[in-house]
Structure formats: structure tokens, C-alpha cells
Amino acid sequence: MTMRAAGSAAECVAAGKRVPDAETDEWVRALSTDGTERERAAARLHELLLRVARRETRRRCDRLRISGPELDDLAHQAAADAVVAITAKIGEFRGESRFTTWAYKFVMFEVSGKIARHFWRQPVVPLDAADWDWLPDRFGLDPARESEWRDLAQALRRAVEEDLTEHQRRIFTAMVLDAVPLDTLAAELGSSRNAIYKTMFDARRKLRASLVASGYLHDNPVRHS
């Protein structure tokens, strides 16, 4: 980078503007044109986003209970819908991040939405022990206390299966195990964020009571002075 280029970048940062990024500029320019160039850029973008979608759907395939062509079709749909959304909103891109970072958010949203729709169309499936075994790892719990945390995870699994209603169990599983975004769940259910929050609040209250009763948690109510 030349001294002048470095100075220009510093000036952009000081002014709160985007630091020039040739790759980002090229994506935006190509997707903002018409005709063959835009079609080629959209095809390249689809290939890029398809890799992201495939990686994410494979990560979640055990919980989805789908595989093979059906799983790959879900990834293709997510990538295609993300490209359509991106090209429609390319004029709204403000350059606050790299273009690819911005684009990845679209495909992740599409993957989550399609997973949620698949999830809610399926009958209730008993929760496998394997679905819960990785829960302590996900929350970064102390590896030295692995046995203790895994016992707690198994107790939590039993409480989810035995103490929650079907609706509460689906909401809890979708948000905690499958990491489906709150807004996606609300849209799929035709519900509101507040209604989902209320369901999760009631579910957590039941689960805490069950874990206290079985000796895994201490009942220490907050005292107000």
C-alpha cells in the first residue's frame, strides 16, 4: 500500500466511512448492472453461498432427520433465495462490512428459515441423547467438570421430555438445540416475539423447578432489601 493509499484509508476511518475494498466494490458494481454481467455475478454469488448453505445444513442434519438429495435441495433453495434477496437489496448496501460478510447473513437467514419450516412440519421426534451430549461444549462449560455438566444435560433432557407441553418443547428445542433465530420462529408460527418469549419464560420456569426438585440446582430466590 502506498503512503497516499494508507492516508486515504485512515481518512475514511476518521470520517466514519468504509475503507475501500476492491472485491466488495466489484461485487456491488457487477450486481448493480443489467444483462449478462449481472447474471454471471449472480451465478458466482450462488456458488459462494451454496458452499455456506451446505456447510450449515450438514452441521444441523442430525437434528433435521434428513440427508442426501433432500438436504442438498434445502441448501440449494437457501442459496437461490439469498441471491434473489441480495440482488433486490443491493442498492441498500452501505459498505459497513465486506460484501461477502453482508451476503452471508442473507444465506444464514434463509437456511434458518427453511430449517424452521421443516422442523415445524415434522411430527414430534423423541430427543436423542446425542442431541444433548454436546450442550455443555456449546456453552463453553469447564471441561474439567465434564461429567457433572453432562449429568445436568441429561437431567435437563428428561425434564424437557416429561414436564414441558408439546408447544413448549418445540420452541425450546428449536431455539436452544437448533439455534433457530427468534424472528424466524415468530414468522413461521405467525406469532410475535413477545409470545415466543412468554413460551420460553414458562418453559424455563418449569425446567428450573424440575432441576431444583431433582437436586441439580439450588433454589436460591433473589432477596430484595
C-alpha positions as CSV (number, residue, x, y, z in Angstrom):
1,M,0.0,0.0,0.0
2,T,1.4,3.4,-0.9
3,M,1.6,6.3,1.6
4,R,-1.2,8.0,-0.2
5,A,-3.4,4.9,-0.2
6,A,-2.7,4.4,3.6
7,G,-3.6,8.0,4.2
8,S,-6.9,7.6,2.2
9,A,-7.8,4.6,4.3
10,A,-7.1,6.5,7.5
11,E,-9.2,9.4,6.3
12,C,-12.1,7.1,5.6
13,V,-11.9,5.6,9.1
14,A,-11.7,9.0,10.7
15,A,-14.7,10.2,8.7
16,G,-16.7,7.0,9.6
17,K,-16.7,5.8,6.0
18,R,-15.9,2.4,4.5
19,V,-12.3,1.6,3.8
20,P,-12.1,0.9,0.1
21,D,-12.3,-2.8,-0.7
22,A,-11.7,-3.7,-4.4
23,E,-13.5,-7.1,-4.1
24,T,-16.6,-5.5,-2.4
25,D,-16.7,-2.7,-5.0
26,E,-16.5,-5.2,-7.8
27,W,-19.4,-7.3,-6.4
28,V,-21.6,-4.3,-5.9
29,R,-20.8,-2.9,-9.3
30,A,-21.4,-6.2,-11.1
31,L,-24.7,-6.9,-9.3
32,S,-25.9,-3.4,-10.0
33,T,-25.6,-3.7,-13.7
34,D,-28.0,-5.2,-16.2
35,G,-27.7,-8.1,-18.6
36,T,-25.0,-10.7,-18.9
37,E,-22.6,-9.3,-16.4
38,R,-25.2,-9.3,-13.7
39,E,-26.2,-12.8,-14.5
40,R,-22.6,-14.0,-14.3
41,A,-22.1,-12.2,-11.0
42,A,-25.3,-13.7,-9.6
43,A,-24.1,-17.2,-10.7
44,R,-20.8,-16.7,-8.9
45,L,-22.6,-15.5,-5.8
46,H,-24.9,-18.5,-5.8
47,E,-21.8,-20.8,-5.9
48,L,-20.3,-19.0,-3.0
49,L,-23.5,-19.0,-0.9
50,L,-24.2,-22.6,-1.7
51,R,-21.0,-23.7,0.0
52,V,-22.0,-21.8,3.1
53,A,-25.6,-23.3,3.0
54,R,-24.3,-26.8,2.5
55,R,-21.9,-26.4,5.4
56,E,-24.6,-25.1,7.7
57,T,-27.2,-27.7,6.7
58,R,-24.7,-30.6,7.2
59,R,-24.0,-29.2,10.6
60,R,-27.6,-29.5,11.5
61,C,-28.6,-32.6,9.6
62,D,-28.8,-34.9,12.6
63,R,-31.5,-32.8,14.2
64,L,-33.3,-32.3,10.8
65,R,-33.6,-36.1,10.2
66,I,-33.0,-35.5,6.5
67,S,-30.0,-36.3,4.4
68,G,-28.8,-36.8,0.8
69,P,-30.6,-35.2,-2.0
70,E,-33.3,-33.6,0.3
71,L,-30.7,-31.9,2.4
72,D,-28.8,-30.7,-0.6
73,D,-32.0,-29.4,-2.1
74,L,-32.6,-27.4,1.0
75,A,-29.1,-25.8,0.7
76,H,-29.8,-25.0,-3.0
77,Q,-33.1,-23.3,-2.1
78,A,-31.5,-21.3,0.6
79,A,-28.7,-20.1,-1.7
80,A,-31.0,-19.3,-4.5
81,D,-33.4,-17.3,-2.3
82,A,-30.5,-15.5,-0.7
83,V,-29.2,-14.4,-4.2
84,V,-32.7,-13.1,-5.1
85,A,-32.9,-11.1,-1.8
86,I,-29.3,-9.7,-2.2
87,T,-29.8,-8.6,-5.8
88,A,-33.1,-6.9,-4.9
89,K,-31.4,-5.0,-2.0
90,I,-28.0,-4.3,-3.5
91,G,-28.9,-0.7,-3.6
92,E,-29.2,-0.7,0.2
93,F,-25.7,-1.9,0.8
94,R,-23.8,0.8,2.6
95,G,-20.4,-0.8,2.8
96,E,-20.3,-1.0,6.6
97,S,-18.8,-4.5,6.2
98,R,-17.3,-6.6,3.4
99,F,-19.9,-7.5,0.8
100,T,-19.3,-11.2,1.5
101,T,-20.0,-10.7,5.2
102,W,-23.2,-8.9,4.3
103,A,-24.2,-11.7,1.8
104,Y,-23.5,-14.5,4.3
105,K,-26.2,-13.0,6.7
106,F,-28.8,-13.5,3.9
107,V,-28.0,-17.1,3.3
108,M,-27.8,-18.0,7.0
109,F,-31.2,-16.4,7.5
110,E,-32.6,-18.4,4.6
111,V,-31.1,-21.6,6.0
112,S,-32.6,-21.0,9.4
113,G,-36.0,-20.2,7.9
114,K,-36.1,-23.4,5.8
115,I,-34.9,-25.5,8.8
116,A,-37.7,-23.9,10.9
117,R,-40.3,-24.7,8.3
118,H,-39.1,-28.3,8.0
119,F,-38.9,-28.6,11.8
120,W,-42.5,-27.5,12.3
121,R,-43.9,-29.7,9.6
122,Q,-42.5,-32.8,11.2
123,P,-44.2,-34.8,14.0
124,V,-42.6,-34.6,17.4
125,V,-39.4,-36.7,17.4
126,P,-38.0,-38.1,20.7
127,L,-34.9,-36.2,21.6
128,D,-31.7,-38.4,21.2
129,A,-29.1,-38.4,23.9
130,A,-26.6,-37.3,21.3
131,D,-28.5,-34.1,20.8
132,W,-27.8,-33.2,24.4
133,D,-24.3,-34.5,24.8
134,W,-22.7,-31.5,23.1
135,L,-24.8,-28.9,25.0
136,P,-22.0,-28.3,27.7
137,D,-19.5,-27.8,24.9
138,R,-21.7,-25.3,23.1
139,F,-22.0,-23.1,26.1
140,G,-18.3,-23.3,26.9
141,L,-18.6,-25.0,30.2
142,D,-15.5,-26.1,32.1
143,P,-14.1,-29.3,30.5
144,A,-12.7,-30.3,33.9
145,R,-16.3,-30.7,35.1
146,E,-17.5,-32.6,32.0
147,S,-19.1,-35.4,33.9
148,E,-21.1,-33.1,36.1
149,W,-22.3,-30.9,33.2
150,R,-23.3,-34.0,31.1
151,D,-25.3,-35.3,34.0
152,L,-27.0,-32.0,34.2
153,A,-27.7,-32.0,30.4
154,Q,-29.3,-35.5,30.7
155,A,-31.5,-34.3,33.6
156,L,-32.5,-31.3,31.5
157,R,-33.4,-33.6,28.6
158,R,-35.6,-35.7,30.9
159,A,-37.3,-32.5,32.2
160,V,-37.9,-31.2,28.7
161,E,-39.5,-34.5,27.6
162,E,-41.6,-35.0,30.8
163,D,-42.5,-31.5,32.1
164,L,-43.0,-29.3,29.0
165,T,-46.0,-29.2,26.8
166,E,-45.5,-30.1,23.1
167,H,-45.5,-26.5,22.1
168,Q,-43.0,-25.5,24.8
169,R,-40.8,-28.5,23.9
170,R,-40.8,-27.5,20.2
171,I,-39.9,-23.9,21.0
172,F,-37.2,-24.8,23.5
173,T,-35.6,-27.4,21.2
174,A,-35.7,-25.1,18.2
175,M,-34.1,-22.2,20.0
176,V,-31.6,-24.0,22.3
177,L,-30.6,-27.1,20.3
178,D,-31.2,-25.9,16.7
179,A,-30.3,-22.3,17.2
180,V,-33.3,-21.1,15.1
181,P,-33.5,-17.3,15.4
182,L,-36.4,-15.8,17.4
183,D,-37.7,-13.8,14.4
184,T,-37.7,-16.8,12.2
185,L,-39.7,-18.8,14.7
186,A,-42.2,-16.0,15.2
187,A,-42.7,-15.6,11.4
188,E,-43.1,-19.4,10.9
189,L,-45.6,-19.7,13.7
190,G,-47.5,-16.5,12.7
191,S,-46.8,-15.4,16.3
192,S,-45.0,-12.5,17.9
193,R,-41.6,-12.1,19.6
194,N,-43.4,-11.5,22.9
195,A,-45.4,-14.7,22.6
196,I,-42.3,-16.7,21.9
197,Y,-40.5,-15.0,24.9
198,K,-43.5,-15.9,27.1
199,T,-43.4,-19.6,26.0
200,M,-39.6,-19.7,26.7
201,F,-40.1,-18.0,30.1
202,D,-42.8,-20.6,31.1
203,A,-40.6,-23.4,29.8
204,R,-37.5,-22.2,31.7
205,R,-39.6,-21.8,34.9
206,K,-40.8,-25.4,34.6
207,L,-37.3,-26.8,33.9
208,R,-35.7,-24.9,36.8
209,A,-38.4,-26.3,39.2
210,S,-37.7,-29.8,37.9
211,L,-33.9,-29.4,38.3
212,V,-34.3,-28.0,41.8
213,A,-36.6,-30.9,42.8
214,S,-34.1,-33.4,41.5
215,G,-31.2,-31.8,43.3
216,Y,-29.3,-30.4,40.3
217,L,-29.9,-26.8,41.1
218,H,-30.3,-24.9,44.4
219,D,-33.4,-22.9,45.0
220,N,-32.0,-19.5,45.9
221,P,-34.7,-16.9,45.3
222,V,-33.5,-13.4,44.8
223,R,-33.9,-11.4,48.0
224,H,-34.9,-7.7,47.8
225,S,-33.7,-5.4,50.6
